[in-house]
Structures are given as C-alpha cells and as structure tokens.
Amino acid sequence: MCCLLLVQVHSLIGDYHTGLQCLFPLNIFDKTHLYTPLISSCHITLFYYSSFAYIMLQRYTDAGRCGWVCVVGMRGEGLKVVS
C-alpha cells in the first residue's frame, strides 16, 4: 500500500522516474504474487499510475502493458469481442 501512495505522490509532483523506482521491489507484471481479488481496486490504481508514469517517460510499450491490465481488471473477466 505504501508503494502505491509513493507512486501517486511522485506522479502528482511530476517525478515519474522516482515513482517507478518505488515500485522496483515489486514485480508488477507477475500476477501470481501481486494480485488478490480482495484489493482489486488497489491493484488497478497501481497499474493506472505506473502506466501514466511510463507514458510521461515515453516508454509506450510498458505503458501499454500496464494499461491493458487496468482495462482487463476493470472489466472483471476481460474484454469480450462483439462480432
């Protein structure tokens, strides 16, 4: 939880690199150890702020990975294609 607050604070003051360095102890792309359904809003918020920091640092591939996790997490089961 404290890592999430640090990322939020650093994003608000515009220090995106330090915000991402606060997440270094966590492997945010490893779903087995980080995600729990009990705190899914915390998980989505973490990916939202890290995605924004990646965009501001012009690391668009990493931002896309984070953004995709946010979209899938908000939808619950994932995106469903309507044909």
C-alpha atoms as one frame of an Amber mdcrd trajectory, in Angstrom:
protein
   0.000   0.000   0.000   2.818   2.422   0.785   4.344   1.833  -2.670   1.058
   2.879  -4.234   0.970   6.094  -2.231   4.554   6.891  -3.167   3.778   6.417
  -6.866   0.748   8.701  -6.524   2.740  11.432  -4.769   5.603  11.296  -7.259
   3.138  11.397 -10.156   1.467  14.471  -8.711   4.759  16.324  -8.322   5.979
  15.217 -11.754   8.848  12.954 -10.688   7.855   9.896 -12.692  11.228   8.151
 -12.666  11.388   8.123  -8.869   7.794   6.938  -8.719   8.676   3.922 -10.821
  11.779   3.301  -8.736   9.499   2.978  -5.699   7.885   0.003  -7.446  11.210
  -1.728  -8.059  10.862  -4.185  -5.118   7.549  -5.346  -6.598   7.345  -7.196
  -9.870   4.104  -5.598 -11.032   3.807  -7.850 -14.074   3.977 -11.076 -12.030
   0.321 -11.919 -11.477   0.885 -14.838  -9.121   2.344 -12.869  -6.229   0.790
  -9.413  -6.528  -2.867  -9.675  -7.457  -5.545 -10.643  -4.951  -9.266 -10.200
  -5.574  -9.728  -8.675  -2.123  -7.877  -5.493  -3.058  -8.509  -5.290  -6.787
  -9.072  -1.525  -6.668  -5.589  -1.086  -5.210  -4.184  -3.282  -7.959  -5.911
  -1.286 -10.701  -4.818   2.024  -9.174  -1.229   0.795  -9.040  -1.278  -0.064
 -12.733  -3.034   3.211 -13.609  -0.354   5.377 -12.012   2.516   3.254 -13.285
   1.045   3.377 -16.803   0.799   7.161 -16.593   4.417   7.394 -15.420   5.558
   5.188 -18.303   3.693   7.401 -20.785   5.317  10.522 -19.399   8.732   8.863
 -19.687   7.918   7.894 -23.316   8.093   4.166 -22.575   4.967   3.356 -24.537
   5.373  -0.426 -24.642   5.475  -0.673 -20.858   2.606   1.789 -20.591   0.552
  -0.377 -22.907   1.206  -3.438 -20.772   0.101  -1.569 -17.644  -2.891  -0.002
 -19.361  -4.081  -3.346 -20.667  -4.051  -4.780 -17.131  -6.167  -1.814 -15.984
  -8.751  -2.349 -18.716  -8.991  -6.086 -18.136  -9.124  -5.593 -14.369 -11.950
  -3.076 -14.586 -13.987  -5.376 -16.795 -13.655  -8.272 -14.381 -13.443 -11.178
 -16.793 -11.629  -9.435 -19.603 -12.716  -7.878 -22.825 -15.380  -9.612 -24.840
 -15.350  -9.159 -28.588 -18.750  -8.444 -30.114 -18.994  -9.713 -33.668
